Each structure stands twice: as C-alpha cells, then as structure tokens.
Amino acid sequence: MKPAPFDYARPADWPAALALLAAGARPVAGGQSLGPMLNLRLALPERVADLRHLPDYAGVSMQGETVRIGAGTTHAAIEDGVVPGRLGEILAGVARRIAYRPVRNRGTIGGSFAHADPAADWVAVLPALPGHAIALGPQGERRIPLAEFVLGVFETALRSDELLRALELPALPAATRFGHWKFCRKPGEFSKATACVLALPGAVPTAVLAALDAAPLVIADASALLADPTAEAARITATLALDDPWRAALARTALRHAAEAVR
C-alpha cells in the first residue's frame, strides 16, 4: 500500500523547522514509525518536515560531565559506541536489540522517544536514567525530566509547538549497575514486556516497567525489587490493571529478570 499524497519540506535550520511545525507539518526523522503509518494511511499529513539535515540534530557532545545526544542520533550509531563511558555501554546494549540493523541504521533515539509507542525500547529505558529531554519551541529550549516525558500511549510532554532537540544525561560512574530484559515473540518484533533496573553508586536504584499499553511505570525506589526480585515483582504487577493473565505474567517475569540481571 502506498501513502496518500503529501508535500515534502526539508528545513535548513531550527527556526524553519518550528515554522513548518506551526503551519501543521508532521515532523519525521528516520521514518521507521511514521513510514509504515503513512503506507497504511493511519497518518494523513498534508506536509512532512524532514528534520535529518538540521544542525546538531544528530551526534554526541560532552558539556562538562553532561552527555548531550542529538535527537536524530541513530540506534546504529549508539550501538556502535558513539556515546562514551559507562552510559554508552548501557545504551549500546539496549540499541543492539532494537529490531534489525537496517531499522537501526535509520531509526533515531529522539524519534522513538517522541513517538512514545509503549513497546519501544527507549520508552522503557530512558525514564530510568537521570537526565532531561530538551524540547525546542518558539520561546527557546525547555528541559523535561526523562521520567516525566512519556505521559501515555503516543502521548508526551512535548507541546504542540515544540520539537525534541536532544537528550542530556550525566556521565555515569564506571561502577553503575544495570539490568534489562524484554520479551519478543520473535527477533525484531515489538516487545510484549520490557523492564530495566539502574543502580548508581550511593543512590537509590530505579526501575521501569513498560510495554503496558500505558505510560511506562517508573519505580523511583527499586531497593525491594533488587532484594527480592520474585516477591517484589509479583507485588508491583498485582497493583496494575492488567486484565489478561499472560500480560501480568510477562510483566512480572520482565521485572524479575531485569532485577536478576543487574551487574
């Protein structure tokens, strides 16, 4: 199936991109989510604004102890180690399990996060990390805590006149421990349950449970989960409105495995 006709625009700078957004254009980066929606005619924009050529939209830079990741940085670049240090190791481990390499070559971290599909990998992992999403609008940049960015299914804290420009995360200590687990029926498929646990030295561990057909569940204190993964995973999932027993079992298993994988 082919998409309905639409106009194509390629803004040369951020003010032009914001102007196109204000005029009703649909932003696109790698197109790995929007492309299929266009083909299935689930999205029918009159104009698409291609963000890939914007200055600093892709790439990684260090600002003191802060790592700034351009929203247009591809999964493949992250997989290949463009992010330095322990943070880079963690993100690379997540990126290499996203779909297939051709998808990772084009799909972007910001596009995935802003799309806010509940089964997407970055939706499940970024809320566990300390840091901010950098939104750009007519009034300039606005910082949104990563844990507060995804509000629901395909719903984020971005305003209608804002674009996701970058992610800023602190460089993590080498002793940072992390566990991640997701269930897919076959390789490359969207997850049916994803969980991760982050333990920073001297800090309370955090966890996220996602692919819930809702906003990711952010567990601000995952100490009990690390102490007794089986019992605490059962307690947490019992509080969720998961009608299907198999979904509850997968969510419980994801949390348990993620906690047991922390290293």
Backbone as CSV, one residue per row, in Angstrom:
resi,resn,N_x,N_y,N_z,CA_x,CA_y,CA_z,C_x,C_y,C_z
1,MET,0.852,-1.193,0.000,0.000,0.000,0.000,0.884,1.238,0.000
2,LYS,0.457,2.266,-0.704,1.234,3.496,-0.788,0.536,4.599,-0.002
3,PRO,1.327,5.567,0.510,0.717,6.652,1.279,-0.093,7.585,0.395
4,ALA,-1.006,8.304,1.024,-1.719,9.368,0.328,-0.734,10.480,-0.018
5,PRO,-0.994,11.267,-1.024,-0.064,12.342,-1.413,0.168,13.342,-0.266
6,PHE,1.402,13.806,-0.168,1.733,14.855,0.798,2.889,15.672,0.258
7,ASP,3.020,16.897,0.759,4.137,17.763,0.398,5.335,17.440,1.288
8,TYR,6.526,17.599,0.728,7.766,17.321,1.450,8.532,18.629,1.646
9,ALA,9.019,18.855,2.865,9.820,20.044,3.164,11.068,19.616,3.914
10,ARG,12.188,20.281,3.627,13.443,19.974,4.295,14.003,21.258,4.893
11,PRO,13.627,21.571,6.139,14.104,22.823,6.746,15.623,22.819,6.920
12,ALA,16.220,23.995,6.689,17.679,24.109,6.778,18.137,24.475,8.178
13,ASP,17.229,24.980,9.015,17.609,25.364,10.369,16.413,25.173,11.294
14,TRP,16.668,25.352,12.582,15.621,25.089,13.581,14.464,26.083,13.503
15,PRO,14.693,27.386,13.290,13.545,28.297,13.137,12.629,27.890,11.982
16,ALA,13.225,27.432,10.871,12.406,26.988,9.745,11.613,25.741,10.109
17,ALA,12.228,24.832,10.874,11.525,23.621,11.296,10.344,23.965,12.202
18,LEU,10.545,24.901,13.125,9.459,25.311,14.016,8.348,26.001,13.238
19,ALA,8.705,26.769,12.222,7.697,27.437,11.402,6.856,26.406,10.649
20,LEU,7.498,25.371,10.132,6.758,24.314,9.457,5.833,23.582,10.424
21,LEU,6.333,23.333,11.641,5.515,22.680,12.659,4.291,23.526,12.980
22,ALA,4.489,24.835,13.117,3.378,25.738,13.417,2.355,25.768,12.290
23,ALA,2.828,25.505,11.069,1.932,25.505,9.913,1.247,24.157,9.701
24,GLY,1.501,23.209,10.607,0.805,21.928,10.552,1.574,20.778,9.960
25,ALA,2.858,20.974,9.652,3.649,19.883,9.087,3.895,18.794,10.120
26,ARG,4.018,17.553,9.652,4.319,16.419,10.529,5.823,16.188,10.498
27,PRO,6.513,16.296,11.638,7.966,16.076,11.634,8.314,14.611,11.447
28,VAL,9.442,14.356,10.781,9.922,12.995,10.581,11.439,13.011,10.633
29,ALA,12.012,11.971,11.209,13.476,11.829,11.259,13.838,10.586,10.466
30,GLY,13.990,9.441,11.135,14.333,8.217,10.432,13.182,7.608,9.665
31,GLY,11.954,7.923,10.072,10.776,7.442,9.369,10.403,5.996,9.637
32,GLN,11.024,5.366,10.633,10.745,3.953,10.880,9.411,3.727,11.582
33,SER,8.838,4.764,12.153,7.488,4.680,12.720,6.476,5.361,11.804
34,LEU,6.815,6.572,11.345,5.872,7.306,10.507,5.702,6.649,9.145
35,GLY,6.778,6.094,8.588,6.687,5.479,7.264,5.597,4.431,7.163
36,PRO,5.590,3.417,8.040,4.510,2.427,7.984,3.127,3.038,8.220
37,MET,3.053,4.061,9.082,1.763,4.700,9.330,1.257,5.414,8.078
38,LEU,2.179,6.016,7.329,1.798,6.646,6.072,1.320,5.597,5.063
39,ASN,2.072,4.507,4.963,1.710,3.468,3.997,0.348,2.851,4.300
40,LEU,0.037,2.701,5.577,-1.252,2.133,5.983,-2.345,3.192,6.071
41,ARG,-1.958,4.435,5.804,-2.873,5.584,5.854,-3.493,5.771,7.232
42,LEU,-2.700,5.395,8.243,-3.072,5.728,9.616,-2.691,7.165,9.942
43,ALA,-1.763,7.721,9.170,-1.392,9.134,9.261,-1.572,9.745,7.884
44,LEU,-2.220,10.903,7.827,-2.517,11.554,6.552,-2.114,13.031,6.599
45,PRO,-0.832,13.309,6.810,-0.408,14.712,6.869,-0.426,15.358,5.486
46,GLU,-0.706,16.651,5.460,-0.622,17.384,4.199,0.830,17.681,3.832
47,ARG,1.685,17.802,4.871,3.099,18.096,4.626,3.940,17.385,5.671
48,VAL,5.086,16.873,5.242,6.046,16.229,6.134,7.318,17.071,6.142
49,ALA,7.825,17.352,7.345,9.060,18.120,7.503,10.189,17.177,7.888
50,ASP,11.172,17.011,7.027,12.306,16.118,7.232,13.357,16.835,8.088
51,LEU,13.560,16.351,9.314,14.453,17.021,10.267,15.906,16.567,10.176
52,ARG,16.207,15.597,9.340,17.512,14.930,9.385,18.686,15.860,9.099
53,HIS,18.451,16.964,8.407,19.549,17.827,7.983,19.716,19.059,8.869
54,LEU,19.021,19.103,9.990,19.138,20.246,10.895,20.498,20.241,11.589
55,PRO,21.058,21.408,11.862,22.347,21.476,12.558,22.266,20.822,13.939
56,ASP,23.230,19.970,14.247,23.352,19.322,15.559,22.182,18.408,15.897
57,TYR,21.378,18.045,14.900,20.260,17.159,15.192,20.744,15.755,15.533
58,ALA,21.849,15.349,14.953,22.447,14.053,15.252,23.844,14.261,15.798
59,GLY,24.303,13.304,16.597,25.651,13.381,17.135,25.660,13.522,18.642
60,VAL,26.841,13.351,19.217,27.005,13.366,20.672,28.110,14.343,21.031
61,SER,27.878,15.115,22.088,28.890,16.049,22.568,28.935,16.004,24.088
62,MET,30.070,16.376,24.642,30.241,16.446,26.091,30.249,17.905,26.516
63,GLN,29.477,18.228,27.539,29.462,19.555,28.136,29.755,19.373,29.624
64,GLY,31.042,19.418,29.977,31.429,19.074,31.339,31.193,17.600,31.582
65,GLU,30.384,17.284,32.575,30.042,15.899,32.886,28.689,15.505,32.299
66,THR,28.173,16.303,31.386,26.878,16.027,30.759,27.080,15.557,29.326
67,VAL,26.397,14.477,28.985,26.434,13.945,27.617,25.177,14.428,26.904
68,ARG,25.369,15.136,25.806,24.234,15.618,25.016,24.141,14.775,23.745
69,ILE,23.005,14.107,23.602,22.761,13.225,22.459,21.717,13.882,21.581
70,GLY,22.088,14.201,20.351,21.122,14.780,19.430,19.968,13.835,19.188
71,ALA,18.756,14.382,19.100,17.575,13.544,18.936,17.629,12.716,17.663
72,GLY,18.366,13.197,16.648,18.461,12.482,15.392,19.570,11.448,15.339
73,THR,20.202,11.160,16.458,21.244,10.130,16.506,20.615,8.757,16.323
74,THR,21.141,7.966,15.409,20.513,6.691,15.087,20.814,5.628,16.147
75,HIS,19.951,4.636,16.181,20.185,3.483,17.058,21.512,2.824,16.708
76,ALA,21.824,2.755,15.412,23.057,2.097,14.977,24.287,2.833,15.493
77,ALA,24.255,4.167,15.470,25.388,4.944,15.976,25.591,4.687,17.465
78,ILE,24.495,4.589,18.201,24.588,4.302,19.637,25.096,2.883,19.849
79,GLU,24.589,1.962,19.073,25.068,0.577,19.140,26.569,0.501,18.883
80,ASP,27.056,1.321,17.975,28.467,1.273,17.573,29.383,2.078,18.500
81,GLY,28.828,2.680,19.575,29.663,3.270,20.600,29.877,4.765,20.517
82,VAL,28.960,5.500,19.870,29.156,6.947,19.759,29.031,7.645,21.118
83,VAL,28.293,7.031,22.054,28.164,7.591,23.401,29.288,7.041,24.267
84,PRO,30.040,7.903,24.951,31.208,7.426,25.687,30.872,6.832,27.051
85,GLY,31.858,6.103,27.610,31.824,5.672,29.009,30.781,4.628,29.326
86,ARG,30.501,4.534,30.623,29.549,3.536,31.117,28.142,3.794,30.570
87,LEU,27.764,5.069,30.441,26.470,5.385,29.844,26.383,4.803,28.438
88,GLY,27.455,4.960,27.673,27.478,4.427,26.326,27.354,2.922,26.291
89,GLU,27.983,2.230,27.239,27.875,0.769,27.295,26.424,0.340,27.520
90,ILE,25.755,1.041,28.437,24.364,0.706,28.745,23.476,0.957,27.531
91,LEU,23.604,2.131,26.921,22.758,2.476,25.781,23.048,1.577,24.583
92,ALA,24.320,1.228,24.375,24.670,0.351,23.258,24.036,-1.023,23.430
93,GLY,24.008,-1.521,24.666,23.399,-2.822,24.918,21.912,-2.829,24.619
94,VAL,21.243,-1.695,24.861,19.825,-1.579,24.529,19.648,-1.445,23.025
95,ALA,20.451,-0.581,22.409,20.289,-0.288,20.982,20.466,-1.516,20.114
96,ARG,21.404,-2.383,20.451,21.696,-3.517,19.562,20.573,-4.541,19.532
97,ARG,19.595,-4.403,20.431,18.469,-5.331,20.442,17.196,-4.708,19.868
98,ILE,17.327,-3.518,19.273,16.175,-2.881,18.646,16.012,-3.433,17.227
99,ALA,14.933,-4.089,16.959,14.563,-4.548,15.615,15.735,-5.214,14.890
100,TYR,16.040,-4.714,13.676,17.121,-5.246,12.846,18.059,-4.109,12.466
101,ARG,19.266,-4.465,12.018,20.254,-3.442,11.699,19.746,-2.428,10.654
102,PRO,19.052,-2.819,9.586,18.550,-1.804,8.661,17.629,-0.782,9.325
103,VAL,16.820,-1.251,10.281,15.973,-0.325,11.034,16.831,0.571,11.914
104,ARG,17.839,-0.016,12.559,18.699,0.771,13.449,19.532,1.792,12.670
105,ASN,19.796,1.510,11.397,20.563,2.448,10.578,19.807,3.747,10.330
106,ARG,18.489,3.702,10.389,17.694,4.894,10.099,16.918,5.405,11.312
107,GLY,16.434,4.496,12.137,15.657,4.913,13.302,16.490,5.729,14.269
108,THR,15.875,6.688,14.944,16.590,7.608,15.830,16.083,7.509,17.261
109,ILE,16.957,7.829,18.202,16.586,7.772,19.616,15.501,8.797,19.932
110,GLY,15.623,9.999,19.371,14.625,11.020,19.641,13.300,10.735,18.974
111,GLY,13.356,10.220,17.740,12.120,9.892,17.054,11.347,8.815,17.788
112,SER,12.054,7.805,18.271,11.410,6.731,19.017,10.811,7.245,20.326
113,PHE,11.585,8.059,21.045,11.118,8.566,22.339,9.917,9.495,22.150
114,ALA,9.970,10.363,21.148,8.878,11.310,20.925,7.633,10.623,20.374
115,HIS,7.829,9.521,19.646,6.678,8.769,19.138,5.911,8.115,20.282
116,ALA,6.634,7.686,21.310,6.041,7.186,22.559,5.182,5.947,22.378
117,ASP,5.617,5.060,21.490,4.989,3.741,21.435,5.342,3.023,22.736
118,PRO,4.366,2.530,23.486,4.669,1.932,24.793,5.597,0.728,24.724
119,ALA,5.691,0.073,23.550,6.552,-1.100,23.418,7.960,-0.753,22.959
120,ALA,8.239,0.524,22.683,9.544,0.908,22.162,10.617,0.831,23.249
121,ASP,11.830,0.492,22.843,12.908,0.255,23.805,13.300,1.505,24.581
122,TRP,13.451,2.646,23.893,13.880,3.857,24.607,12.809,4.358,25.565
123,VAL,11.551,4.105,25.257,10.467,4.478,26.173,10.597,3.704,27.478
124,ALA,11.140,2.483,27.396,11.282,1.641,28.582,12.541,1.937,29.371
125,VAL,13.573,2.489,28.732,14.878,2.620,29.380,15.191,4.050,29.810
126,LEU,14.933,5.022,28.961,15.334,6.393,29.284,14.708,6.924,30.579
127,PRO,13.438,6.585,30.910,12.881,7.105,32.162,13.607,6.629,33.421
128,ALA,14.410,5.574,33.321,15.166,5.101,34.483,16.429,5.923,34.708
129,LEU,16.843,6.668,33.705,18.114,7.386,33.767,17.925,8.814,34.253
130,PRO,18.877,9.326,35.022,18.820,10.747,35.387,19.145,11.580,34.157
131,GLY,18.381,12.602,33.912,18.641,13.426,32.747,17.379,14.091,32.263
132,HIS,17.487,14.775,31.133,16.379,15.576,30.621,16.250,15.429,29.106
133,ALA,15.031,15.540,28.646,14.754,15.735,27.228,14.748,17.239,26.975
134,ILE,15.388,17.655,25.897,15.478,19.081,25.572,14.487,19.380,24.457
135,ALA,13.417,20.073,24.805,12.404,20.474,23.831,12.718,21.880,23.335
136,LEU,12.517,22.107,22.056,12.735,23.424,21.467,11.417,23.951,20.914
137,GLY,11.063,25.159,21.357,9.856,25.809,20.879,10.115,27.265,20.560
138,PRO,9.095,28.030,20.284,9.276,29.450,19.942,9.969,30.256,21.039
139,GLN,9.838,29.832,22.295,10.456,30.556,23.410,11.837,30.026,23.766
140,GLY,12.354,29.084,22.999,13.674,28.530,23.277,13.598,27.117,23.810
141,GLU,14.672,26.669,24.455,14.740,25.308,24.952,14.037,25.148,26.297
142,ARG,13.440,23.977,26.488,12.775,23.633,27.745,13.242,22.243,28.141
143,ARG,13.569,22.073,29.420,14.095,20.808,29.922,12.985,20.025,30.610
144,ILE,12.826,18.769,30.179,11.787,17.897,30.724,12.471,16.669,31.319
145,PRO,12.304,16.371,32.601,12.903,15.156,33.157,12.510,13.919,32.343
146,LEU,13.464,13.046,32.100,13.200,11.862,31.285,12.068,11.019,31.859
147,ALA,11.985,10.953,33.182,10.954,10.139,33.826,9.558,10.729,33.652
148,GLU,9.471,11.990,33.225,8.175,12.668,33.083,7.833,12.956,31.632
149,PHE,8.605,12.424,30.699,8.421,12.782,29.294,7.249,12.041,28.651
150,VAL,7.179,10.737,28.826,6.102,9.944,28.228,4.910,9.944,29.175
151,LEU,3.776,10.440,28.690,2.588,10.578,29.525,1.571,9.466,29.302
152,GLY,1.646,8.814,28.163,0.682,7.769,27.841,1.022,7.168,26.490
153,VAL,0.085,6.421,25.938,0.299,5.793,24.636,0.351,6.870,23.556
154,PHE,1.495,7.004,22.885,1.713,8.016,21.854,1.469,9.434,22.388
155,GLU,1.721,9.641,23.652,1.495,10.956,24.270,2.718,11.341,25.092
156,THR,3.230,12.540,24.858,4.410,13.019,25.577,4.155,14.397,26.158
157,ALA,5.151,14.887,26.890,5.067,16.218,27.490,5.427,17.322,26.504
158,LEU,5.761,16.967,25.268,6.032,17.996,24.264,4.767,18.799,23.994
159,ARG,4.921,20.112,23.893,3.806,20.959,23.481,3.639,20.895,21.972
160,SER,2.489,21.324,21.501,2.197,21.207,20.072,3.136,22.040,19.206
161,ASP,3.788,23.051,19.798,4.696,23.906,19.025,6.165,23.586,19.308
162,GLU,6.451,22.408,19.894,7.816,22.042,20.264,8.299,20.816,19.491
163,LEU,9.615,20.765,19.317,10.285,19.602,18.765,11.282,19.078,19.799
164,LEU,11.485,17.770,19.810,12.524,17.191,20.663,13.867,17.406,19.985
165,ARG,14.741,18.176,20.625,16.014,18.533,20.006,17.160,17.622,20.455
166,ALA,17.175,17.249,21.733,18.305,16.474,22.255,17.923,15.824,23.571
167,LEU,18.792,14.949,24.029,18.712,14.351,25.359,19.991,14.695,26.090
168,GLU,19.886,15.075,27.344,21.065,15.366,28.152,21.067,14.445,29.362
169,LEU,22.159,13.684,29.506,22.299,12.737,30.600,23.657,12.911,31.247
170,PRO,23.750,12.677,32.544,25.065,12.755,33.183,25.934,11.566,32.806
171,ALA,27.224,11.805,32.718,28.161,10.695,32.533,28.080,9.803,33.770
172,LEU,27.860,8.518,33.581,27.636,7.613,34.710,28.944,7.053,35.238
173,PRO,29.032,6.841,36.555,30.236,6.219,37.125,30.464,4.819,36.555
174,ALA,31.716,4.417,36.511,32.052,3.096,35.969,31.400,1.977,36.768
175,ALA,31.114,2.234,38.055,30.525,1.201,38.909,29.006,1.116,38.783
176,THR,28.410,1.891,37.900,26.961,1.838,37.703,26.543,0.446,37.253
177,ARG,25.488,-0.080,37.868,24.980,-1.407,37.516,23.637,-1.257,36.801
178,PHE,23.384,-2.176,35.870,22.180,-2.054,35.044,21.692,-3.430,34.651
179,GLY,20.386,-3.610,34.649,19.770,-4.840,34.175,18.625,-4.517,33.235
180,HIS,18.493,-5.296,32.175,17.484,-5.013,31.150,16.968,-6.338,30.604
181,TRP,15.659,-6.436,30.435,15.075,-7.665,29.893,13.808,-7.316,29.148
182,LYS,13.611,-7.932,27.992,12.366,-7.748,27.255,11.967,-9.050,26.592
183,PHE,10.665,-9.190,26.357,10.137,-10.393,25.730,9.548,-10.043,24.377
184,CYS,10.074,-10.683,23.329,9.526,-10.573,21.979,9.202,-11.972,21.481
185,ARG,8.115,-12.110,20.790,7.742,-13.433,20.288,8.746,-13.942,19.268
186,LYS,9.361,-13.021,18.534,10.419,-13.392,17.592,11.384,-12.216,17.500
187,PRO,12.627,-12.443,17.077,13.604,-11.355,16.997,13.110,-10.219,16.109
188,GLY,13.311,-8.994,16.590,12.934,-7.824,15.822,11.527,-7.339,16.046
189,GLU,10.699,-8.131,16.694,9.314,-7.745,16.933,9.232,-6.800,18.130
190,PHE,8.152,-6.021,18.181,7.938,-5.164,19.333,7.778,-6.005,20.595
191,SER,8.253,-5.453,21.691,8.220,-6.163,22.961,6.804,-6.266,23.516
192,LYS,6.557,-7.352,24.206,5.306,-7.528,24.938,5.473,-7.202,26.422
193,ALA,6.722,-7.110,26.863,7.020,-6.709,28.243,8.499,-6.340,28.300
194,THR,8.794,-5.181,28.868,10.170,-4.717,28.995,10.367,-4.121,30.385
195,ALA,11.518,-4.397,30.968,11.846,-3.805,32.259,13.340,-3.536,32.325
196,CYS,13.715,-2.555,33.118,15.129,-2.297,33.376,15.288,-1.792,34.797
197,VAL,16.471,-1.973,35.329,16.815,-1.514,36.681,18.173,-0.838,36.611
198,LEU,18.279,0.346,37.191,19.525,1.108,37.217,19.937,1.331,38.667
199,ALA,21.185,1.011,38.974,21.709,1.184,40.333,22.982,2.017,40.262
200,LEU,22.880,3.278,40.666,24.035,4.166,40.715,24.716,4.046,42.073
201,PRO,26.033,4.115,42.128,26.730,4.028,43.417,26.248,5.108,44.389
202,GLY,25.878,4.682,45.592,25.462,5.634,46.616,24.091,6.229,46.423
203,ALA,23.301,5.701,45.474,21.970,6.248,45.208,20.932,5.134,45.273
204,VAL,19.683,5.534,45.450,18.582,4.577,45.459,18.386,4.039,44.041
205,PRO,18.303,2.727,43.847,18.102,2.182,42.493,16.725,2.532,41.957
206,THR,16.623,2.663,40.653,15.355,2.939,39.994,15.050,1.826,39.005
207,ALA,13.788,1.707,38.644,13.379,0.674,37.684,12.246,1.214,36.831
208,VAL,12.054,0.597,35.675,10.955,0.937,34.765,10.360,-0.361,34.239
209,LEU,9.042,-0.393,34.190,8.312,-1.485,33.551,7.493,-0.881,32.426
210,ALA,7.646,-1.401,31.211,6.990,-0.803,30.055,6.368,-1.867,29.162
211,ALA,5.847,-1.404,28.013,5.046,-2.218,27.096,3.746,-2.643,27.777
212,LEU,3.121,-1.681,28.480,1.923,-1.953,29.269,0.650,-1.425,28.625
213,ASP,0.735,-0.927,27.386,-0.383,-0.214,26.762,-0.767,0.989,27.605
214,ALA,0.237,1.605,28.190,0.069,2.792,29.024,1.439,3.448,29.144
215,ALA,1.506,4.541,29.887,2.800,5.154,30.150,3.673,4.173,30.911
216,PRO,4.996,4.242,30.740,5.868,3.340,31.491,5.710,3.565,32.991
217,LEU,5.779,2.486,33.737,5.729,2.576,35.194,7.144,2.828,35.702
218,VAL,7.370,3.994,36.293,8.673,4.350,36.837,8.667,4.050,38.334
219,ILE,9.575,3.200,38.757,9.686,2.812,40.170,10.858,3.583,40.750
220,ALA,10.552,4.637,41.509,11.592,5.550,41.986,12.545,4.891,42.975
221,ASP,12.069,3.905,43.719,12.911,3.181,44.666,12.738,1.688,44.426
222,ALA,13.717,1.107,43.768,13.657,-0.311,43.423,14.487,-1.164,44.370
223,SER,14.755,-0.664,45.563,15.576,-1.408,46.526,14.952,-2.760,46.855
224,ALA,13.638,-2.778,47.095,12.968,-4.029,47.431,12.998,-5.002,46.256
225,LEU,12.942,-4.479,45.042,12.987,-5.335,43.867,14.342,-6.026,43.744
226,LEU,15.411,-5.309,44.040,16.736,-5.921,43.997,16.929,-6.913,45.144
227,ALA,16.315,-6.624,46.297,16.480,-7.502,47.455,15.739,-8.825,47.275
228,ASP,14.541,-8.761,46.670,13.738,-9.980,46.467,12.984,-9.836,45.152
229,PRO,13.637,-10.122,44.030,13.010,-9.894,42.721,11.676,-10.614,42.533
230,THR,11.582,-11.835,42.980,10.363,-12.609,42.739,9.176,-12.025,43.484
231,ALA,9.322,-11.815,44.779,8.203,-11.331,45.590,7.822,-9.902,45.224
232,GLU,8.815,-9.033,45.015,8.510,-7.632,44.734,7.923,-7.465,43.334
233,ALA,8.399,-8.231,42.368,7.814,-8.167,41.033,6.350,-8.584,41.069
234,ALA,6.041,-9.604,41.858,4.649,-10.040,41.998,3.807,-8.960,42.662
235,ARG,4.355,-8.316,43.685,3.603,-7.261,44.383,3.321,-6.084,43.464
236,ILE,4.334,-5.653,42.708,4.182,-4.492,41.832,3.157,-4.766,40.736
237,THR,3.267,-5.901,40.080,2.365,-6.180,38.972,0.942,-6.440,39.446
238,ALA,0.778,-6.864,40.688,-0.571,-7.070,41.221,-1.339,-5.766,41.344
239,THR,-0.628,-4.639,41.404,-1.294,-3.336,41.529,-1.694,-2.758,40.172
240,LEU,-1.292,-3.402,39.073,-1.561,-2.872,37.742,-2.864,-3.439,37.181
241,ALA,-3.496,-2.648,36.323,-4.747,-3.081,35.695,-4.433,-3.887,34.438
242,LEU,-3.924,-5.103,34.651,-3.604,-5.997,33.540,-4.635,-7.113,33.528
243,ASP,-5.600,-7.007,32.610,-6.729,-7.935,32.615,-6.342,-9.344,32.177
244,ASP,-5.432,-9.434,31.226,-5.052,-10.750,30.709,-3.986,-11.376,31.596
245,PRO,-4.203,-12.587,32.051,-3.204,-13.240,32.913,-1.831,-13.354,32.258
246,TRP,-1.779,-13.541,30.943,-0.483,-13.687,30.287,0.288,-12.381,30.280
247,ARG,-0.429,-11.237,30.186,0.257,-9.952,30.245,0.823,-9.717,31.646
248,ALA,0.053,-10.065,32.659,0.528,-9.927,34.033,1.732,-10.819,34.284
249,ALA,1.692,-12.033,33.751,2.813,-12.959,33.939,4.066,-12.445,33.244
250,LEU,3.923,-11.884,32.040,5.072,-11.345,31.330,5.652,-10.132,32.051
251,ALA,4.784,-9.259,32.534,5.265,-8.087,33.258,6.016,-8.499,34.513
252,ARG,5.488,-9.457,35.226,6.133,-9.967,36.439,7.489,-10.589,36.099
253,THR,7.523,-11.352,35.010,8.769,-12.001,34.592,9.804,-10.978,34.152
254,ALA,9.351,-9.937,33.444,10.280,-8.898,32.981,10.944,-8.192,34.141
255,LEU,10.161,-7.818,35.138,10.737,-7.152,36.308,11.725,-8.062,37.045
256,ARG,11.349,-9.306,37.200,12.217,-10.241,37.923,13.541,-10.446,37.181
257,HIS,13.449,-10.674,35.888,14.661,-10.907,35.113,15.556,-9.671,35.064
258,ALA,14.954,-8.489,34.931,15.750,-7.265,34.892,16.503,-7.074,36.201
259,ALA,15.822,-7.340,37.327,16.495,-7.205,38.631,17.601,-8.227,38.793
260,GLU,17.343,-9.450,38.350,18.371,-10.502,38.470,19.548,-10.268,37.537
261,ALA,19.320,-9.463,36.470,20.387,-9.204,35.506,21.295,-8.033,35.903
262,VAL,20.941,-7.330,36.968,21.720,-6.170,37.378,23.156,-6.597,37.704
263,ARG,24.106,-5.918,37.039,25.511,-6.261,37.276,26.380,-5.059,36.912
